Amino acid sequence: MSEPNSKFLEVYSILKSELLQDPAFEFTDDSRQWIERMLDYNVPRGKLDRGLSVVYCYKSLKEGKEVNSDEIFLASVLGWCIEWLQAFAIIIDDIMDKSHTRRGQPCWFRLPKVGMIAVNDGIILRNHVGRILKNHFREKPYYVDLLDLFNEVEFQSICGEMLDLISTHEGEKDLYKYSLPLYFRISEYKGAYYSIYLPVACALLMAGENLDNHAEMKRILIEIGAYFQVQDDYLDCFGDPELTGKVGTDIEDCKCSWLAVKALELANEEQKKLLHENYGKQDPACVEKVKELYKALDLEAVYEEYERESYENLINSIENHPSKAVKVVWGKYIASRGRVVKT
């Protein structure tokens, strides 16, 4: 494990200890053990890209000035707030999607004796974010801005989830409701704001910046989010679960995925009929028919063309933007997740 990751995980241990001793609640041994197990299972298990991005972005914003240990600690705390928010979102999302695995292990709600207790666990995780921010930032001049930022991004993400869910209901009735504008709208609100924009925004507030002055940066970050969401959709169907850590269920769940939208664009009438008859069905035979249709439409090649064009456009926008923070967050994500197509 690299030193930045090791230092970052040390901050997790500190925050966990604080939360398990929170004076606002009189813990029993059982409740403390439950929360500790729940935290360890759900919060620090991912790649930690979002959290670490706060630290790296903050360092880049200091423009070569020395960053002391207190600043690194606070940036790490904000990074963990995002990881806590991510854990909350994952628990609830997995329940709604009836998922089975996440990050190479069973979803939290699938564990024996957890079940729907996971709903309450997710709510606890979300409330932990406010407790952490209060403990470490209430004396900071940007504390209110941080609260506003987290509340706004959470609201955007939850509304994005709602759009995803209700559009799925509409798609079950009529797949023609699915379109690229709808897809990218869901992508923007459901994932891009909290996954890509939030880490940079946290670093900007710590550095004393006004977020209203960084609209162009925000636009580029949302585009980065869309790029990785399309990648996720591609991997949901064509990726190896051993490598992705998750068994894809977009077809079964009738999701408004990038692949489904492109299939509707490219299919002839007979192929559209096949898609309507099989998409959104739990039957493995139906899922396989959809995957065979995707292959017949050569969606892997269509994705590769999209990926190359999007990658080039993003590189151009990022290189022409003056802020190092955009370059840092892009570099962090592309190094961690990589590109699916061969370069």
C-alpha positions, 0 to 999 in steps of 0.5 A, a space after each residue: 500500500 502506498 504512503 498516501 493511501 496508508 495515511 488516508 486510512 489512518 484518518 478513517 480509523 480516527 473518524 471511526 473511533 470518534 463516531 463510535 464514541 459520539 456523546 449524542 448516543 449512549 452505545 451498547 456493546 452490541 450497537 457499537 460492534 454492529 456499527 463498527 462492522 458495518 463501517 469496515 465492510 462498507 466505507 473503506 473497501 473501494 478504490 477510494 478515488 473520490 476521497 483521495 482526490 480531495 487531498 491531491 486536488 487541494 495540494 495542486 491548488 496550493 500551487 507548490 506552497 508547503 501544505 502542513 499536516 493539519 491541512 492534509 488531515 482536514 482534506 482527508 477528513 473531507 475525502 472520507 465524508 465523500 466516501 461515507 456518502 458513497 457507502 450510503 448511496 451504494 447500500 441503498 442502490 444495491 437494495 433497490 437494484 436487488 444486486 448480489 455483489 459489490 466490490 467483489 463481495 456480497 452486498 451488505 444487505 445480502 449478509 445473514 442477519 442484515 437484510 433490510 436493517 441495511 436501510 437504517 445503516 445507510 441512513 446512519 452513514 449519511 448522518 455520520 457525514 454531518 457529525 464528521 463535518 461538525 466535529 472538524 469544520 464548525 470553526 472554519 469560515 467555510 463551514 456553512 459552504 461545506 454544509 450547503 455543498 454536501 446538501 446540494 450534491 446529495 439532493 442532486 444525486 438522490 434526484 438523479 436516482 429518482 430519475 433513473 428509477 422512474 424512467 425505468 418504469 417508463 422504459 418497461 412500458 415503452 423502451 422508446 422513452 430511452 434517449 441519449 439526453 435522458 441518459 446523460 441527464 441521469 448520469 449527470 445527477 446520479 453520479 457525476 456531481 458527487 463522484 467527480 465534482 464534489 471532491 474538487 469543490 471540497 478542495 476549492 472551499 478549503 483553499 478559500 475559493 468561491 465555487 461560483 467562479 468555477 463554472 467552466 471547471 464544473 462543466 468539464 468535471 461533469 463531462 468526465 463523470 459522463 465518460 466514466 458512466 458510459 464506461 461503467 455501462 459498457 463493463 456492466 455487459 462486457 466486463 469480467 466480474 472477476 475484474 469489475 467486482 460486480 455482476 452486471 444487471 442493467 439488462 435485467 433491471 431494464 436500465 436506461 443504459 448507454 448500450 440500450 440507447 445505442 441499440 435502439 438507435 442502430 437496430 432495425 425493426 425486427 431487432 427492436 422487437 427482439 429488444 422489447 421482448 427480452 430487455 428488462 426480463 430476469 430470465 437468463 435466456 432473455 438476457 443472453 438474447 439481448 447480449 447477442 443483439 448487442 454483439 450483432 449490432 457491434 456495440 463494442 466497436 461503437 463504444 470504442 469509437 465513442 470512447 476515443 472521441 470523448 477521450 480526445 475531447 476531454 484531454 483537449 478541454 483539460 489541457 486548455 483549462 488553467 486549473 491543476 485540480 482538473 488535471 489531478 482528478 482526471 489523472 487520478 481516475 484514469 490511472 485507477 480505472 484505466 481505459 477499456 479500449 486499446 490505445 
